[in-house]
Amino acid sequence: MVRILQRIGIFALLMLLAGPVRAQYTRLSAWAAQAGFNPAAASGADALFLNPAALMNAGVTGPRLRLMELGGLAGGSLVRFDLYNRYLAAGRHLTPDEVDRMLDAWFGSADAWRTAGEAVEVTPLALTHTGWWSSWGVAWRVRQQQRLWMNRGLPDVLLKGTEEPRTVPVNGEFQAMTYHELVVGYARKLNPDLIVGVAPRLLLGSHYVRGRMHSMVTVGTAEVVHRYAYTLDLTGAASELLEGFDLFDNRRMNEEAGDGIARQMAGLRRQEWGLGLSLGAQYRLLPGLLLGASLTDLGCCAGKT
């Protein structure tokens, strides 16, 4: 009885210390070395990427083989369906004041940035084995992900048009990458209620693209002037497109983009490599009540292979 009360007390303390939570979780942490929160209820191959301690959550003992699993996620602060439904779904012309109210709610100041991202992943092979006191697993995953940042300048120009003279900063950034993950995970019970896990991984990059644009758009009564500066960084397959890149003429770039580049950008040729590590723990507070925590994608990258 005392043990149950102690667990209830720990759980209550955690609830009081917890900050606000959202109904989504994000796994875009491969953009940089950073940690994140992941669901405690993961199992099987998902546990290798989210919380290695959850390898013990299979529910049955023995080996399990999983082939060609698909997954993905998308979202970000740039996606605001509530504002879209309120201002844009009615099919009417918005006044400049209405556009300002919408952008104030969406972005705030002209310097504020909002982001949207997506990731698509394929796990061609995953093998896990669950025992009574320990579990292990290996998996190979290919992930392609993109992310966009922008300020309020572009929607301001598009929605207001030339109705009022003004100067608007229009800034944005884009990143995209494709990489392979080869991961090995191990989990073990330290006692009937506490499980810890570790999952080192090798990352093999295929391509990386990053573009930035900083500009000012001056809207006048007779003309719109756009003064801009942009940078484009590419490694891997995409770097072969750089010589043919022209912001206003894509004919040379189309000539450079052959089947070899397409295959490499899809993840079929190795360019960069890195090492990562994930750590996880699970603790059973009560029967049917499991607390899990993990640190994912801790690591670094290295040079060209």
N, C-alpha and C positions, 0 to 999 in steps of 0.2 A: 504493500500500500504506500509506503514511504517513497519507494522508487517511482511509482506512478505519479505521485504528487510532485516529485522533483522534475519529472519530464514535462508535466503540465506547466510548471513554473518556468522552465526553460523556453517552452513554446510561447507562453504569454509574453515573456521578456522580448523574444525575437519579434513578435508582432508589434509590440510597443515601439521598438527601435526602428522598425522598417519604415522606409519612406514611401511615397506614392508609387504605385505600380500600374502597368498598362496591360492590356489584353493581348499584346503582341510581344514576341521576343525577336531579337535581331542577331543574325549570325554572319554579319559582314565584317568580322573582326580581322580578316586576313589583309585588310588594307594597311595595317601597321601592327607592330607588336603591342597588343593590348589585351586586357582581360574582359570577360563578359559573364552574364548570368544565363544559365541554361536550365531547361526543365528537369526536375528530378525523376520524372516518369519515363525517361528514355530507356531503351533496351536494345540488345543486339548490336548491329552495325552502327546505329545512331549513337549508341553509348561511346563508341570509339572516338567520335567527333564532338560530342557534347559533354559527357561526364563519364570517364572510364570506370568509375565505381559502379555505374549502372549496368555493367556487364553481368552482374549477379541478378539482374531483374528478369531473366528469361522465363522463370516460372517452372522450367523443366530442366533436367540435367542432360548432358550429352552435346554432340556437335550440331551446328546449324549452318547451312550454306545458303547464301543469298546472291542472286545473279541479276545484273542489269536493272538496278533500282533507280528510279528517276525522282528528282525532288526540285524544289525551287522556292523562292520567297521574293517578295517585292513590297515596297512601302517607302515611307519617309515623310518628313514634314512638308514637302511640296505637294503632297496628295491631300487635298482638303475637299472631300465630297460635300461637306455641309455648306461651305461657301459657294461651291459650284451650283448646288441645288437652289440656294437662296438668290443668287444674283444672275446666273448664266442659263439656268434651265428653263426660264420663263419665255425665252425667245424675244425679248424686248430690247430696245436700245437703252444702254445705261448712260446716265448723265455723268459728267466729270466728278461731281460730288459723290455719286454712288460708287464709282470706280475707286476713288480715294478711300472710302469707308471699307470697301472690300480688301484693298491692298494693305490698309492699316491693320485689319484683323488677320490678314494672311502673313504679311512680312514684318509689319512694324516700320522701322526706319528704313531709309534708302540703303544703309550700310548692312542691314541684316541679310543673311543668306538662308535659303531653304534648300533641302536636298531630297532627292528621290533615288532609289537604287533597286536593283534586281540581281538575282543570282540563280543560275540554273546548274544543277549538278547531276552527274551520272556516277553510280557506284557499280562498276562492272563486276566486281568480285568482293565478297566479304565472307569470312569464315570465323565463327565463334564457337567456343566450347565452354559449357557451364558445369561446374562441379558443386559439391556441397559446401566447400570452404574457399574455393578460388575459381576464377574464370580467366580466359584469355581470348584474344581475337586479333585478326589481321584483316586489313581492307585496303582497297585501291579505289580512290575517288578522283574524278575529273570535274573541275568547277570552272565556270565562266561567269564573271560578274562585272557589272557596270554601275557607275554612280555619277549623278549629275548634281551640281550646285549652281544656284543662280540667285541674283537679287531681284528686286521688284521692278527693275527698269524695263525688261522686255514686255511683261504684261501691261505695264503702264503705256508704252508706245502702241501696242497692239489694240488695247481697249479704248484708249482716249483718241488715238489718231492725231489729227491736226486741229482738233477743236480749240486748243489753247496753246499759245507759244510757251515753251519751257525748255530747259536743259536737264536731261535725265541721264544718270550713270547706268550703263547696261553692262553688267559683269557676269561672268560664268566660268565654270570649270567642269571638265569631264574626265573620268578615269575608266579604264577597262583593262581586264587582265584574264588570262586563262592559265591554269596550273593544275598539276597532278599532286595528289597526296597519297603517300604510302605510309600507313600507320600500323603500329603494333600496340596492343593494350593488354594490361594485366590488372586484375582486381582481386582483393583478398579480404575475408572477414577477419577482423582483429578480435571480435567477440560476436555473439549472436545478433547484436544490434548495430555494430559499427563496421562499415566497409570503406576501404580506401582503394584508389586506383590510380594508375599512371599510364600515359599513352604518348610515347615519343613518335615523331613523324618526320619523314623526308618530303620536302616540297620541290617539285621540278616545274619551273615556269616555262611557258610557251611564248607568251607575248605580253607586253604592257604598253598602254597608250595613256598619255596625259596631255590635255589641251587646256589652255587658259586664255581668256579674252577680257581685257579691261578697255572700256570705251565710254565715250560721251556722245549722246544723241541730242542735237539741237533742233527743235521743232519750230519752224517759223511759219509765217502766213503763206509764203510762196515756195518753200523748200524744206527738206529734212536733211541735215548734215550729220554724218556718222564718222567720228574720229576714233580710231581703234588701234590697238596693238595686241597681237596674239603670239603665243608660244606653243610649240608642239613637240613633245618628247615621246620617242618611241624606242622600244627595245624588242629584240626577238624578231618574229616574222614581220611585224608591222613596220620595223625600221627600213625594210626594203621599199616601202611606199614613200618614204620621205623625199627622195629625189624627184619623184613625180608629183609631189603635192603642190597644188595651187588652189588658193581659196576660191578663185573665180573661174578656174578651168580644170575640170577633172579628167580630161581626155588622157593626159600622160599617166595619171594615177591608174586609170582603167587598163592602160596598156601594161603597166607593171604588175597588176594584180592577176597572177596566174594561179593554176591549181596548186602549185607548191606552196604559195603564200597562204591560200585558203586552208590547206591541210595543216600547216604549221600553226595558224591562228586558232584552229579547232583543237589544238592540243596534241598534235601528233609528232612534234619535234621538240626536244629539250633545249632550253636556252640558259636558264638560270636555276640555281638550287638554293635551298635553305633548310634549316632545321627548326623544329618546333617541339613543344612539350605541353601536354595537358595534364592537369591534376584534378582529382575529384574525391569526394567523400559523401557518404550517406549514413544517416543515423535514424533508427526507428524509434520515434518518440513514444508511439502507442501502436497497438495492433491496427494496421490499416492506415497509419499516419507516418509518412516517410519524409524526412528533411534531407535535401541534397544540395550540394554546392560544388562548383568547379571553377578552375582557372583554365582558360583555353587559349591556344595560339600564342603561347609564350615562346619567343625564339628570335631568330635573326635570319637574314638572307646572306648569300655569298655571291661571288662573281660568276662569270660566264664559264660553262663547262666546255 
